[in-house]
């Protein structure tokens, strides 16, 4: 059985079974590599390229209104159909 077969079978599992599979895999990796247990709320600090991307989408303008978003989506759809 190769990785692709395992992936295909995993995607056929229920949500609950996939979560259980994830837990089993993470625990096996922690055991194999003696990784420290991290809480779900602790996040490692971004490094490298990820560090440089922090704040890239921040703008000083207010968010667009619903009408503006709708117009942007129509414009984008029109460009894709050309």
N, C-alpha and C positions, 0 to 999 in steps of 0.2 A: 504494500500500500504506500503510495507516495503522498506528498503534502497536499497536492490538489484534491486527491480523493478524500483526505481527512477534512479539508475545507468544505467540500461539497456536502459531506455527511453532516458536518457541524451546523451548516446553514439549514439543514432540514429539521434540526432539533427545536423543541419549544423554547421560548424565551427563558423559562426557569432552568431547563436543562443546559442551555448555553451558558447561563451565569454560573451554574455549578461547574461546568467544564472549565471556564475561565479561572474559577477559584482553585480547582485541582491543578491546573497548569501553573498558576502563579506560585502555589505552595510547593510544587515540585521543583520549580526554578529556585525558589528561596532556599530550599533544602540542599539542592545540588550546588549552589553557589554561595551559600551562607549569607544571603542578602538580609539586611536588617528589615524588620517589620516596620512599615510606615503607615501612619494613619491616613485616612482618606482626605483629611483636611490639610496635610502638609504637602507643599509643592516644592520641588527643587527649583532653585533660581535658574532662569534661562541663561544659556551660555552661547557664545559664538553668534551665528546668524540670528538665532531666536532673540538674543538680547538686542540686536540692532533693529528688530521689527517691532519692539514694544512702542506703542504710541503712534505707529505709522498712519493709522486711520483717524487719528484725532484731528478735529477741525474746530475752528472757532465759531462757525456758523451754527445756527439752530438746525435741528433735524428737518428734513423735508416734510411737507404736509402730505396727507393722503392723496390729494389731487396731483401734487408734483410727482409723487412716486408713480401714480397711475400713468401720468404723461411720460415719465422715463421708461416705463415698461412698454408702453405702446410704441415709443420711438425705437427701443431696442428690438422689439418684435418686427417692426417695419424694416429695420436694417438687416435683420436676419433673412427676411423674405426676399430681399433684392438680389 
